Amino acid sequence: MSDTTKQTAAAVAPEQTSSSEEREVLLKVEGLKKHFPIKKGILQRQVAAVKAVDGIDFEVRKGETLGVVGESGCGKSTMGRVITRLQDPTGGSIHFEGQDITRLNSAGMRPLRRDIQMIFQDPYGSLNPRHTIGSIVSAPFRLQGVEPEGGVKKEVQRLLELVGLSPEHFNRYPHEFSGGQRQRIGIARALALKPKLVVADEPVSALDVSIQAQVVNLMDDLQTELGLTYVIIAHDLSVVRHVSDRVAVMYLGKIVELADSTKLYESPMHPYTKALMSAVPVPDPKRRGTKSERILLKGDVPSPISPPSGCRFHTRCWKATEICRTTEPQLIELRPGQQVACHHPENFADQAPQDTVLLSAAKEAVELVGEAVLEKSAETVAAAEAEEAAAEAPVADAEAPVASEGTPDETPEAESGDQESTPK
């Protein structure tokens, strides 16, 4: 009986181990801050600080992809550089595989560089134009003192082939490649030492749309093949939705919502997230002429040097009340798998029902949103009516430019435009 029990335990053990590995936290960030000091005068005294990242908390589990989105200047790229320790944090803690790497020096971080790599936004600026592709991709092996099986050149050629390039490109220089190919070279360099965590800082924003899909699919395939964990920083919401398991929305150095990708896109809870989602165009010709739900936020993002008190979004939010100005909302889980920092969340019960008086900024934002929706709807209806009129009277429309007054230069353009609108 004891032998049978041992065999049964041995058979069950691998499944239990694999399931626990899937749930294991690879990266844990708590209260992370990064402030850049502003100094003035001869003595260079600090007079203020740019609060690029000002207290964020999140976890990344093994094998998953966390997407980070937000407006330019919200602190996404700074957060990526800090968690890879390319920049030192001002406060908070970063735990990688249970080890606190917050205060490690360069010598202490060197062994961890094999497990934490970064893909940079500019595929040309991150490559040395004086070095060949073979020298660039083989640099991690030289710096870490690693001798791969079969030699460095063979391994580099294998990596180039893995990311969709030819092994014959080994002796070429970065200027001989297109933008998409350069980004593939950067991906090959990041994957050289088989890392566990890859932070990609807007990896496709500098590429053409046709190339973006190829690079995104490549990263997805590599994650499945090599068991990678991604933190992808981007501003393209469609790309983030395609690749991410969970999405964190940042605003002015804070995470305002953290949720599963499907829940976030189908039912956003933070007003800022809802405004972001409304900006995504829907390529559906059946919606032509329907009322637009575009939300236009008033004003610009406040300065990170002196962010607003309370909720940092209250200066642009159409639901802001007095509690939003005085009390900072905490990032709490209101639904399973969906955390939000808001006193008056969308698609959920109000967390501060006693506060009903809107701030003056909120009243102006409500009026602005209403006017914008009405104007957009009116423009859409007018365009639809014009198309119907053009379709019903093609002959009259074709003759109209000839009879109209105008310069000779304007006549051919008008005729060509009417010919395009005439059904064949």
N, C-alpha and C positions, 0 to 999 in steps of 0.2 A: 504493500500500500504506500509505503514511503517513497519508493521509486516512481510509482505512478503519479503521486502528488508532485514530485520534483519535475517530472516531464510536463505535467499540466502547467505548473508555474512557469517553466521555461518557455512554453508555447505562448502563454498569455503575456509574459514580460515585455517582448518587443512591442506589442500593440499599446500597452500602457505607457511605455517609454516614449513612443512616437507621439501619442496624444498629449503627454505632458510637455514634450518639446514644442508642440504647436502652440500650447498655451503659455510657454515660458516668455518672460519679458526680456528682450534683448537690450533695449535702451529705455531708461527712466529719467525724466527731467523734472525737477521740482524747483519752483521759485526762481527760474533762470532769469538773470538780468545782465544787460550789457549797456553801460553808459559810456559815452565818449565825452571827455571833459572839454570845456571851452575855456581857454586861458587868454588873458590879456595883460598888457603892461610889460614893463621891463623885467619884472620878477616872475612873469608868467604865472600869475596866481589864477586859480580856477574860479571863475565867476558863475558858471552854469554847466549843464551837462545835457547832451542829446540822449534822451532815453529811448534808444532804438529798440531794445527788448526790455520789458519792465515787468517781469514776474509771470512766467508761463509754466504750465504743468501739462505733461502728456507722457504717454508710454507708447513704445513701438515693440510689437511682438515679432518673434522669429517668423520669417517667410511672408510677412504682410507688407503692404505698400501704404504709407501715410502721405497723403497729398496736403500741401500747405498753400492756401490761396489768400489773396488780399490785394489792396491797391498798392501802387508803387510808393515806397517809403514807409510801409507798415512794419518793416523789420524782418521780413522773410529770409532774405539772403544773409543778414547778420546772424539770425538764429542758426542757419545752416553752418556758417563758419565757426560759430561758437561750439556747437555740439560735436564738430569734428576737431575741435581744439586748434584750429588755425588762428583763432583769436581767443584771448583769455576772457572768461566771464567776470563780470563785476560782482555778482552774487548768485546764490542758488547752488544747486548740485546737479551733476551729470553722472549717472551710474550706467556703465556698460558691462553687461554680463555680471552684474552685482558688484563691480569694482568702481569706486569713486574716482573718476579721472579729472575732477574739477581743478585740482591744484597740482597736477603732475607737471614737472618741467619737461624740457625737450628730451632729455635722456630717458625719463620715465615713459614718455609717450612713444618713443621710437618702436618698441615691440608691438604697440597697439596700432601703429600705422598700417600693419599688414591686414588688420581686421576692419579698419575704418577708412574708406576712400571717398573721394569727392569728384563729381563731374561738373565742370565749370560751364558758365553760360556762354562765353565767347569761345567758339571752337578754334579760333586762330590766335587770339591773345594768350591762350593757355598753352600753346605749343611754341617751342623755341625755333624761330625760323632758320637758325644756323645749324640745327641738328637734323640728321636724317630721321625718318620714321622708325627705323630699327633702333637708333640710339634713344629716341624718346620713349618708346614702349619698353625697352629693356632697362631704363633708369631705375625702376623699383627693385629689380633684381640686384643691381650694383649697390644701391643704397642700403638694402637690407642684408646683403651678403648671402643671397640665396642662389644656389646653382640648380636650376631645374633639370629634370631628367631628359637626357638627349641634347643638352646644351641650350644656351640662351637664344641663339639664332633660330633654332628649330621651334622653341616655345613661342617666340615672338611671331614667327610666321604662322603658327597654329592660332594664335590670338587674332591676327589680322584676318585669317580665313573665318574665324568664329564670328567676327563682327561684319562680315560681308565684303571684305577687301581681298585683293589678290596677294599671295605671298611674295610676288615679284616686286611689290611696292616697298620692300624692305629698305632699299637704298635711295628712295626718293625724298624730297623735301616738302614741308607743309604747303608751300605756295603752289605746288603742282596739283593740289586736290581742291575739290569743291567744298562748300560749307558743310554739306551732309557727310562727306567723306572725312573731313577733319573732326567732326564730332564723333564719328565711329572710331577714329584713332584715339581720341580722348577716352572713350568708353573702354577700348582695349587696354590702355594704360591703367585705368582704374581697376580693371579686373585681373591684372597680371598676377597679383599675389593672392588671388582667390579670397577677397574680403567677405566679411559677414554682413557689414552694413555699408550701403552706398547712398550718399547724399547727393542728389542731382539738383543743381541750382539752375532752373529754367533751361533744361537741356535742349529744347527744341524751339525756343522763342526766336532765335536768330536764323532759323532755317525756313525755306519755302514750305508752303502748306503740303505740297506733294511729297516732300522729303520728311516732313514731320511724322506722317503716319508710318513710314518705313522705320524711322529711329525708335518710335514708341513701340511698335511691334517687336523690334529687335530686343529692346530692354525687357519686354514682357516674356519673350522666349528665353532670354538669358536667365531671368529670375526662376523660371520653371526648371531649366536645365541645371543651374548651379546652386539653387536654393538661396537666392539673395534676399536681403531685406532692404527696401527702398524708403527713403524720405525724399519725395519729389516736390520741389518748390516751383510753382508755376502761376501764371495769371490767366492762362487759357482754361476756362472752366470745362470745356468739352474734353480736352486732353486729360485733365484731372479725373473727370468722371470715368473715362475709359480705363485708366490704369490703377485707380486707387481703391483700396478696401475701406479706408476711413479718410475723412477730410477734416482738416483744421482750418478755420477761417480766422485770419488775423486782422486786427484793426488797431493801428497806432501802438504797436508793441505788446498788445494783449491778444490772447485767444478768446474770441467771443462765442464761438460754437465749435464743437468737436463731435462728429457723428459718423455713423456708417454712410458710405457713399450714396446708397439708394435712398435712405431716409432723408439725408440732407437735401437731395435734389427734388424729391417728391413732396417733402413737407418741411421746409426750413422754418426754424423757430425764432431766430434772431432777426430783427428788422433789417439789419445791415446785410445779412445773408439773403434775405428776400429781395432786397434791392439789387444785389449782385446777380441773383438768378433771373431777375426781370430783364437784365441787360443782354442775356443770351438770345440771339436771334433764332427763331423757329422756322426752318425751311419747309413750310407747308403752304402750297398755293391755295388750299381750301380755306385758310384763315384770312385771305385777302378780303378786306372790307369789314372785318370784325373789329371790335373795340380793343385797343391796345392796353396792356397792363404794365407798360413801362413806368418804372419809378425813377424820377430824377431827383437825386439828392442835392440839396441846396448848399452852396459854399464849398470850400476846400477842406482837406484834412487839416486839423489843427497842428500847430508846431509841436514836435516831440520834445522841444526844449521846455515848454511849459504846457503840458497836456491838461485838458479840462478836468475839473474835479468830478467825483462820482463816476458815473458811466461815461466813458470817453466819446461815446457816439451820441450823447444827448444834444449836442449842438447842431446835429443834422437830422435827428430822428423825429418822425411825425407822431410818435407816441410818448415823447418825453414829458415827465411830470417832475414835481419838486423832489421826489425821492431819487430820481435819476441824477439830479444835479448834486445831491448831498451825499448819497450812499453808493459806494461802488458795488455792483452785483458780483457775486461769486459764481465761478464755473461749477454748476451742479448738474447732476443727472436728473432730468425731468421725465425722460422716457428711457426704456432700456436701450442702451447703445447710442444715446443722444444727450450730450451735455451742452448747456447754454448759460451764458452770463447775461441775464436780462430780467428786469423787474416786470416788464409787460411783454412776454413772448408771444409770437405768432402761433396760431394753430394749437393753443394750449390755454389752460386756465390762467388768469391774471395772478401774478405773484404778489402784487400790491394793489388789491382792489379798492383800498381806502383812498388812494391818490387818483383823482379823476380830473383835476384841473391841469390843462396842458400849459407848458411853458410857451412864451412868446415865439421862440424859435420853432417849436413844434407846430404852432398854429400857422406860421408862414409856410412851413414845409408841407402841411396838409393842403393849403391853398395852391401851392406850387404844383404838387402832384396832381391835384384835380384839374387845374388848367392845362397841364401838359398832356394828360390823358385825353381831355376834350379836344385839344388842338390836333393831336395825333389822329384821333378818331375822325375828325372833320376832314383832315387831309386825305386819309385813306378812302373815305366815302367819296370825296370829290374826284380822286384819281380813278376809282371804280366807275363812277358815272361817266367820266370822260372816255374811258375805254369802251363802255357800252355804246356811247354816242358814235365813236369812231367806227365801231364794228357795224352799226346799223346804216351808216351813211358813208361808205368808203369813197364813192365817187365825189361827193360834195367836199369831203375832207381833202382829197387829192387836188381839187381845183382851188381850194381856199388859199394856199400860199401864193398862187399866181395872181389872184385878185388883191391880196393884201399889199399894203404899202411897206416898203423897207428897202434896205440897201441891197445891191446885187450880191454882196458877199453872204447875206443872211438867207437868200432865197434857196440856194442848193441845200443848205442844212435843213431848212424847213421841209423841202420836198423829200429829202432822204428820210427824215423822221416820220413823215406821213406814210411813206411807202412801207416802212417797217411795221407800222401799226395796222396796215391794210391786210386783212386775212387773205390767204392764197386759196 
